[in-house]
Amino acid sequence: MGTKSSAIITDKILDLHYNGDVVAFPLYWYEENKNKQRSLFDEESDEDYIRRDGITDWILKEVRTRYGTKNITKEMIFYYVYGLLHSKDYRERFAADLKKSLPRIPIVESLDDFMEFYKAGKELADLHLNYETVAPYPDVIVHGDRQVPLTVKRDPATGGYIQAPVNDGAYDYFRVIDKMRFKSKNDKSTIIYNGNITIENIPQKAYEYIVNGKSAIEWIVERYAVTQDKKSLIKNDANDWAREHHKPRYILDLLLSVINVSVQSVDIVNNLPKLKFD
């Protein structure tokens, strides 16, 4: 991760091209269980894979010794790292190193600062893992928004019953026609969602939450569009997922959630303890 790359968390097992070329630091990792037949003294399970800790016993002992307490857990160290990787002091101080080598994680001097980084990392992780369910930012104004009347229908794909819109008009109303647009190049406080809906009063600081060189909001605007590959002429319609999952408001709700995730992330990062380097 350099100045344009980001610390991103996921609760899924990922490959090394999850977001470009990545380096993963897992809370747990899994080793194939090649010897399922247990001996008398074997404590392993007969599962196909054995879960191992990504945080080593050595660093746990080191941190506990440093602070003189046994209350620190491996999970706390994991979230401490996630919080510290968002530190502006850390990213600016080691910008050149992060472009070419693995991050080296300092252990801060005071237990209070460690706990602040841990709590911030945990809060950021909760936001970033559950970004789709975060409530809209309360000060944002959505003109043209409306609720979708739902009914219970049988899903032809599964045969089960689901909640779905009463009619197909909702999909047309919330559809991104071509792409979402900002009011102007210099005014991103307003997003024109489509001919029916406009989002106003987006705080400027929401755009300070950067994911790989671009704000999270701009990623949503760019990726949730209708595009066509020039060579194959294959059309990629971001609205298809919403229809397939019977959620006509999905793209709008996602954008509103990401605005709030961005604002909260910026506030958390701005309140991180200052780092001191020798």
C-alpha positions in Angstrom: 0.0 0.0 0.0 1.4 3.4 -1.1 -0.1 6.8 -1.0 -2.8 5.8 -3.5 -3.5 2.3 -2.1 -5.6 1.5 0.8 -6.2 -0.7 3.8 -9.3 -2.7 3.0 -10.9 -5.4 5.2 -13.1 -8.3 4.1 -14.8 -11.1 5.9 -14.4 -13.4 2.9 -11.5 -15.6 1.9 -9.8 -13.6 -0.9 -7.3 -14.2 -3.7 -4.2 -12.1 -4.2 -6.0 -10.0 -6.9 -8.9 -9.0 -4.6 -8.3 -5.3 -5.4 -5.4 -5.3 -7.8 -2.2 -6.9 -6.5 -2.7 -7.1 -2.7 -1.0 -8.3 0.4 -3.3 -10.0 2.9 -2.9 -9.9 6.7 -5.5 -12.4 8.0 -6.9 -12.7 11.5 -7.0 -16.4 10.7 -5.6 -18.6 7.9 -6.4 -22.2 7.0 -4.1 -25.1 6.5 -5.2 -28.3 4.7 -5.6 -31.1 7.1 -3.5 -33.9 5.6 -3.8 -36.3 8.5 -7.4 -36.6 9.5 -6.9 -39.8 11.4 -6.3 -38.6 14.9 -3.9 -40.2 17.3 -4.3 -40.6 21.0 -2.6 -37.3 21.7 -3.8 -35.4 18.6 -5.8 -32.3 19.4 -6.7 -31.5 15.8 -10.1 -32.0 14.3 -11.1 -34.2 11.4 -12.2 -31.2 9.3 -10.7 -30.7 5.8 -9.0 -27.5 6.9 -7.5 -26.4 10.2 -7.8 -22.8 11.3 -4.6 -21.1 12.4 -4.1 -17.7 14.0 -2.7 -15.0 11.8 -1.5 -13.1 14.9 1.5 -15.0 16.3 2.0 -16.0 19.9 5.3 -14.1 19.7 3.7 -10.7 19.0 1.0 -11.3 21.5 3.6 -12.0 24.2 5.6 -9.0 23.0 2.7 -6.6 23.3 1.5 -7.9 26.6 5.0 -7.6 28.0 5.4 -4.1 26.6 2.2 -2.9 28.3 2.4 -5.1 31.4 -1.1 -6.6 30.9 -2.6 -9.9 29.9 -5.9 -8.4 28.8 -4.8 -7.8 25.3 -5.9 -10.4 22.8 -4.9 -11.4 19.3 -8.1 -9.9 17.9 -7.3 -6.6 19.5 -3.9 -6.6 17.9 -5.5 -7.3 14.5 -7.8 -4.3 14.8 -5.0 -2.2 16.1 -3.1 -2.9 12.9 -6.2 -1.9 10.8 -6.5 1.3 12.7 -2.8 2.2 12.5 -2.8 1.5 8.7 -5.3 4.3 8.3 -3.2 6.8 10.3 -2.2 9.8 8.2 1.0 10.2 10.2 2.0 6.6 9.4 1.0 6.8 5.7 2.9 10.0 5.1 6.0 9.0 7.1 6.4 5.7 5.3 4.9 6.6 1.9 8.0 5.7 -0.1 8.5 2.4 1.8 4.9 1.3 1.3 5.2 1.6 -2.4 7.9 -1.2 -2.5 7.8 -3.2 0.6 5.5 -4.8 3.2 4.2 -2.5 5.9 6.2 -2.5 9.1 3.9 -2.0 12.1 5.2 -0.1 15.1 4.0 -0.8 18.6 3.0 2.6 20.1 4.6 3.5 23.5 1.5 3.9 25.6 -1.3 1.5 26.3 -3.9 4.3 26.0 -2.8 5.0 22.4 -2.8 1.2 21.6 -6.4 1.0 22.9 -7.4 4.1 20.8 -6.0 2.5 17.6 -7.6 -0.8 18.5 -11.0 0.8 19.1 -10.7 2.9 15.9 -9.7 -0.1 13.9 -12.7 -2.1 15.2 -15.1 0.8 14.4 -13.6 1.2 10.9 -13.9 -2.6 10.3 -17.5 -2.6 11.4 -18.2 0.2 9.0 -16.3 -1.2 6.1 -17.6 -4.8 6.4 -21.2 -3.7 6.8 -21.2 -0.7 4.5 -24.4 -1.8 2.7 -26.5 -1.7 5.8 -25.3 1.7 7.2 -28.1 4.3 7.5 -28.0 7.3 5.2 -26.1 10.3 6.3 -28.8 12.3 8.1 -28.0 15.8 6.6 -28.2 14.6 3.0 -31.3 15.7 1.1 -32.8 13.3 -1.5 -35.3 14.9 -3.9 -37.7 12.5 -5.5 -37.1 9.7 -3.2 -40.0 7.4 -2.3 -40.6 4.1 -0.7 -41.3 1.0 -2.7 -44.6 -0.9 -1.9 -43.7 -4.6 -1.4 -45.7 -7.8 -1.7 -45.0 -11.4 -1.2 -44.3 -13.3 -4.4 -43.0 -16.7 -5.5 -39.5 -16.6 -6.8 -39.4 -18.4 -10.1 -35.7 -19.1 -9.7 -35.9 -20.9 -6.3 -39.6 -21.7 -5.9 -39.6 -20.0 -2.5 -41.5 -16.9 -1.4 -39.8 -13.5 -1.3 -40.6 -9.8 -0.8 -40.7 -8.0 -4.1 -42.1 -4.7 -5.5 -45.8 -4.7 -6.3 -45.1 -3.8 -9.9 -42.1 -3.2 -12.2 -42.5 0.5 -12.2 -40.2 0.8 -9.2 -37.3 -0.6 -11.3 -37.7 2.1 -13.9 -38.1 4.8 -11.3 -34.8 4.0 -9.5 -32.9 2.9 -12.6 -29.5 4.5 -13.4 -30.3 5.5 -17.0 -26.7 5.9 -18.2 -24.6 7.1 -15.3 -24.9 9.2 -12.2 -23.4 12.7 -12.5 -22.1 15.4 -10.3 -23.7 18.9 -10.5 -20.4 20.1 -11.9 -16.7 19.2 -12.0 -16.1 21.6 -9.1 -19.3 21.0 -7.2 -19.7 17.4 -5.9 -22.2 18.3 -3.1 -24.9 17.3 -5.5 -25.3 14.0 -7.4 -27.9 13.8 -10.2 -28.9 10.1 -9.8 -31.4 10.0 -12.7 -34.2 12.1 -14.1 -36.3 11.5 -11.0 -33.8 11.7 -8.1 -31.2 14.2 -7.0 -29.0 14.0 -3.9 -27.9 17.2 -2.3 -25.9 18.5 0.6 -23.2 15.9 0.5 -20.5 17.1 2.8 -17.1 17.9 1.3 -15.3 15.7 3.8 -17.1 12.6 2.6 -14.8 12.8 -0.4 -11.7 12.6 1.8 -12.3 8.9 2.4 -10.1 7.5 -0.4 -10.0 3.9 -1.7 -7.1 3.3 -4.1 -6.7 6.9 -5.2 -10.3 7.8 -5.5 -13.1 8.6 -3.1 -15.5 5.8 -2.3 -18.4 7.9 -3.5 -16.7 8.4 -6.9 -16.1 4.7 -7.2 -19.9 4.1 -6.7 -20.7 6.8 -9.3 -18.2 5.4 -11.8 -18.9 1.6 -11.4 -22.7 1.7 -11.0 -23.4 2.7 -14.6 -24.5 1.3 -17.9 -21.5 0.6 -20.2 -20.7 -1.2 -23.3 -17.4 -2.8 -24.3 -16.2 -1.3 -27.5 -14.7 -4.5 -29.0 -17.2 -7.1 -27.9 -20.2 -4.8 -27.7 -21.2 -6.6 -24.6 -23.4 -4.4 -22.4 -22.8 -4.2 -18.7 -25.9 -2.9 -16.9 -25.4 -2.2 -13.2 -29.2 -2.2 -12.7 -29.4 -5.9 -13.5 -28.3 -7.0 -10.0 -31.0 -4.9 -8.4 -33.7 -6.5 -10.5 -32.3 -10.0 -10.0 -32.4 -9.5 -6.3 -35.8 -7.8 -6.2 -34.2 -4.6 -4.8 -35.1 -1.6 -7.1 -33.6 0.9 -4.6 -30.3 -1.0 -4.2 -28.0 1.4 -6.0 -29.5 4.5 -4.4 -29.4 3.0 -0.9 -25.9 1.9 -1.5 -24.8 5.4 -2.5 -26.5 6.9 0.5 -24.9 4.4 2.8 -21.4 4.9 1.4 -21.7 8.7 1.9 -22.3 8.0 5.6 -19.5 5.4 5.8 -17.2 7.9 4.2 -18.0 10.7 6.7 -17.7 8.4 9.7 -14.4 6.9 8.4 -13.0 10.4 8.0 -14.0 11.4 11.5 -12.5 8.3 13.0 -9.2 8.7 11.1 -9.0 12.4 12.0 -9.3 11.5 15.7 -6.5 8.8 15.7 -3.6 9.5 18.2 -0.6 11.3 16.8 2.3 9.0 16.0 5.8 9.9 17.1 8.8 8.7 15.2 12.5 8.7 16.3 
